[in-house]
Amino acid sequence: MHLDQCFNFHDFRELARRRLPRPLYSHLLRLLILPLLAVSLFAQSAMRDPDGFLRQICPSSQIKQTGNVRYCAVCPDGSDPGQEPFYPVLERVRRGHFTAPSRDEALAWFRGCGGLQNPGFTALFRKAGARWQKIWVDRDLQLDICKIHFNPAAGDGLICEEGPRERGSSDIAVRSYRITESGLASGEDLYSFIDTLSSCADVTTRCEENLEFTDLNHDGTKDIRANLRVWQGTGRRDSKGICRIQEQPKTFILIFLWQAGHFQPTAETVRIRQELKDLFAADKTIF
């Protein structure tokens, strides 16, 4: 992710998380971003919760109101969320048919609880008549790092980017998840990539990723095409402090076909994944 890909507050926050060393990012998040985020979310929460998802995860006695904005004073497990920026506030809802193709469901991501290291949680809701019913709450699932893979034949799933972002580096694993009645099924690794542009070392790696969901083999189900552009070389900062890599990027295309309930890499993708692994191993910032 880069500056020209940022279009709103959340994009800039994600860019900062990826590019800044963790101690600096955490410090800025605490001093600047979280208070602004709290104001932004509080101002929008009433508009974003027309279906009453907050009432499903919060005891009625703990639902508080500031002006016309409602939020929860406790976390789903009943624990104290701490100071105001960590109060659970609904941030994002994604509709789909997750546990079965015939079910009308929604994944709702609530910002709050968990502090700086895990600043949110996700709940699965199912439409029952005119109301939504809570199915489960997952304190580890951060919906902002996931994209929905719509699959009418087998139920929709998630493609998530996971991994530590520290010391100015990102070591990211991209995984596929199925959503079940009891929670997330075990994730399946698709591929990994690194980005160490913030370190700007003698060997620096920059990676840009773009995911496409399309029916590549014309069987009626959506497959995955991952487009990666990788720069690797000596990093040098210009007069504005921006790290530049002189070497030209390499382009990689990874294909995963939906077969027998899983994403299967093509033979060429298996070869490319090993090539990427060897390429990334040359960057000692992480490995």
C-alpha positions in Angstrom: 0.0 0.0 0.0 1.3 3.5 -0.9 0.2 7.1 -0.6 -1.6 7.2 -3.9 -3.8 4.3 -2.8 -5.1 6.2 0.2 -8.6 7.8 -0.1 -9.9 8.0 3.5 -8.9 8.1 7.1 -8.7 4.3 7.4 -6.5 4.0 4.4 -4.0 6.4 5.9 -4.1 4.6 9.2 -3.3 1.3 7.5 -0.5 2.9 5.5 1.0 4.2 8.8 0.7 0.7 10.3 2.5 -0.9 7.4 5.3 1.7 7.0 6.2 2.9 10.5 8.2 1.0 13.1 5.8 -0.5 15.6 6.9 1.6 18.7 6.5 4.8 16.7 3.2 3.7 15.2 1.8 2.7 18.6 2.9 6.1 20.1 1.3 8.1 17.3 -1.8 5.9 17.5 -2.2 6.6 21.2 -1.6 10.3 21.0 -3.2 11.3 17.7 -5.0 8.7 15.7 -7.2 7.0 18.4 -8.8 10.2 19.7 -9.6 11.3 16.1 -10.8 7.8 15.3 -13.1 7.8 18.3 -14.7 11.1 17.3 -15.0 9.9 13.7 -16.6 6.6 14.7 -18.9 8.1 17.3 -20.1 10.5 14.7 -20.9 7.8 12.2 -22.1 4.9 14.5 -25.7 5.9 14.5 -25.9 5.9 10.7 -23.9 2.6 10.4 -26.1 0.5 12.7 -29.7 0.7 11.3 -30.2 -3.0 12.1 -29.2 -2.7 15.8 -26.1 -4.9 15.8 -24.8 -3.1 18.9 -27.9 -4.3 20.9 -27.0 -7.9 20.0 -23.5 -7.8 21.6 -24.1 -5.3 24.4 -26.3 -5.7 27.5 -29.1 -3.0 27.4 -27.9 -1.6 30.7 -24.4 -1.0 29.2 -25.5 0.8 26.1 -24.6 4.5 26.5 -25.4 7.5 24.5 -23.5 10.8 23.9 -25.7 13.1 22.0 -27.4 10.9 19.3 -24.5 8.4 19.3 -24.7 5.0 21.0 -21.9 2.8 22.1 -21.2 0.0 24.6 -19.5 0.5 27.9 -18.2 -3.1 28.2 -16.6 -5.6 25.9 -18.5 -8.7 24.7 -17.0 -10.8 27.5 -18.1 -8.3 30.1 -14.6 -6.8 30.7 -13.8 -3.1 31.0 -12.6 -1.7 27.7 -10.7 1.0 29.4 -10.6 4.6 28.3 -13.1 6.1 25.8 -11.3 5.4 22.5 -11.6 1.7 23.2 -15.3 1.6 23.7 -16.9 -0.8 21.2 -18.3 1.1 18.3 -19.6 -0.5 15.1 -17.3 0.4 12.2 -18.0 -1.9 9.3 -20.6 -4.4 8.2 -20.2 -6.9 5.4 -23.2 -8.9 4.1 -22.9 -12.3 2.6 -23.9 -16.0 2.8 -21.1 -17.4 5.0 -22.2 -20.6 6.7 -24.5 -21.7 3.9 -25.5 -20.3 0.5 -29.1 -19.9 1.6 -28.5 -17.9 4.7 -28.6 -14.1 4.9 -25.7 -13.2 7.2 -23.5 -10.3 8.1 -20.0 -9.9 9.6 -19.8 -6.8 11.8 -16.5 -5.4 12.9 -16.5 -3.4 16.1 -13.6 -1.0 16.8 -12.7 -1.2 20.5 -11.6 -3.6 23.3 -8.2 -5.2 23.2 -6.0 -2.1 23.4 -3.4 -1.1 20.8 -2.4 -4.6 19.8 -5.8 -6.0 19.1 -8.1 -3.0 18.7 -11.4 -4.7 17.7 -13.5 -7.8 17.3 -15.8 -9.4 14.7 -19.3 -10.8 15.2 -21.4 -13.0 12.9 -25.1 -12.2 12.7 -27.9 -14.1 10.9 -31.2 -12.7 9.6 -34.1 -14.4 11.4 -37.3 -12.9 10.1 -37.1 -9.1 10.4 -34.3 -9.2 13.1 -30.6 -10.1 13.3 -29.4 -12.9 15.6 -25.9 -13.0 17.0 -24.2 -16.3 16.2 -20.7 -15.8 17.6 -18.0 -13.2 18.5 -14.3 -13.6 17.6 -11.9 -11.4 19.5 -9.0 -12.3 17.1 -10.6 -11.7 13.7 -9.8 -8.2 12.4 -12.2 -7.7 9.6 -10.3 -4.7 8.3 -7.5 -7.0 7.0 -9.9 -9.3 5.1 -11.7 -9.3 1.8 -14.8 -11.4 1.1 -14.6 -14.2 -1.4 -18.2 -14.5 -2.7 -18.9 -18.1 -3.6 -22.6 -18.8 -4.3 -22.1 -22.5 -4.6 -20.3 -23.2 -1.2 -20.8 -20.2 1.0 -18.8 -17.0 1.1 -15.3 -16.9 2.8 -12.6 -14.5 3.7 -9.1 -13.8 2.3 -7.0 -12.2 5.1 -3.6 -10.7 5.3 -2.0 -11.6 8.6 1.4 -11.2 10.2 3.6 -9.0 12.4 4.5 -5.5 11.3 7.4 -4.4 13.4 10.9 -3.0 13.2 9.8 -1.1 10.1 9.0 -4.3 8.3 6.0 -6.4 7.2 6.0 -10.2 7.0 2.6 -11.0 5.7 0.8 -14.3 5.1 -2.3 -14.4 3.0 -4.8 -17.0 4.1 -8.2 -18.3 3.1 -10.8 -18.9 5.7 -14.2 -20.7 5.7 -16.8 -19.4 8.1 -18.7 -22.1 10.1 -21.5 -22.2 12.7 -18.9 -22.2 15.5 -16.4 -19.7 14.1 -13.6 -19.6 11.6 -12.3 -22.9 10.2 -8.6 -23.3 10.1 -6.9 -21.0 7.7 -5.2 -22.3 4.5 -2.0 -20.5 3.5 -2.0 -19.2 0.0 1.2 -17.2 -0.2 3.4 -14.8 1.7 5.3 -11.6 1.0 7.4 -9.1 2.8 7.8 -5.3 2.6 10.8 -3.7 4.3 10.7 -0.3 2.7 10.6 1.5 6.0 13.9 0.0 7.0 15.6 1.4 3.9 18.6 -1.0 4.3 21.3 -2.2 2.0 18.9 -4.9 0.8 15.3 -3.5 0.8 12.2 -5.1 -0.5 9.0 -3.3 -1.6 5.9 -5.3 -2.5 2.6 -4.2 -4.1 -0.3 -6.6 -4.1 -3.6 -6.7 -5.9 -6.2 -9.4 -5.5 -8.8 -10.3 -8.2 -11.7 -12.6 -7.7 -12.9 -14.0 -11.0 -13.9 -17.3 -12.7 -10.7 -18.2 -14.4 -11.5 -21.7 -15.4 -15.2 -21.0 -16.3 -16.7 -23.5 -13.9 -19.1 -21.0 -12.3 -17.1 -20.3 -9.1 -14.8 -17.4 -8.3 -11.0 -18.1 -8.3 -8.1 -15.9 -7.1 -5.6 -14.1 -9.2 -2.9 -12.4 -7.1 -0.8 -9.8 -8.9 2.5 -9.0 -7.1 5.1 -6.3 -8.1 8.4 -6.7 -6.1 11.3 -4.3 -5.9 14.5 -5.4 -4.3 17.8 -3.6 -4.1 19.7 -1.0 -2.1 17.4 1.4 -0.4 18.5 5.1 -0.3 16.5 8.0 1.2 16.1 11.1 -0.9 16.1 14.7 0.3 12.6 14.3 1.6 13.4 11.2 3.5 11.5 8.8 1.2 13.2 5.5 0.6 14.0 4.8 -3.1 15.0 1.5 -4.8 16.7 2.0 -8.1 16.1 -1.5 -9.4 13.1 -2.2 -11.6 10.3 -4.3 -10.2 9.6 -7.9 -11.0 6.0 -9.0 -11.7 4.5 -12.3 -10.4 1.0 -13.7 -11.1 -0.3 -16.4 -8.7 -3.4 -18.4 -9.6 -5.6 -20.3 -7.1 -8.5 -22.3 -8.5 -11.5 -23.2 -6.3 -11.7 -27.0 -6.4 -13.2 -29.5 -4.0 -13.9 -26.8 -1.4 -10.4 -25.3 -1.3 -8.2 -23.0 -3.3 -5.7 -25.0 -5.2 -2.5 -23.4 -6.6 -1.7 -24.2 -10.2 1.6 -25.9 -11.0 3.1 -22.6 -12.2 1.9 -20.9 -8.9 3.7 -23.5 -6.9 6.9 -22.8 -8.8 6.5 -19.0 -8.4 5.9 -19.3 -4.6 9.3 -21.0 -4.3 10.9 -18.3 -6.4 9.4 -15.6 -4.2 10.5 -17.5 -1.0 14.1 -17.5 -2.4 13.8 -13.8 -3.4 12.5 -12.7 0.0 15.1 -14.8 1.9 17.8 -12.4 0.5 16.3 -9.6 2.7 17.8 -10.2 6.1 15.6 -7.5 7.7 13.1 -10.2 8.7 14.7 -13.6 7.9 
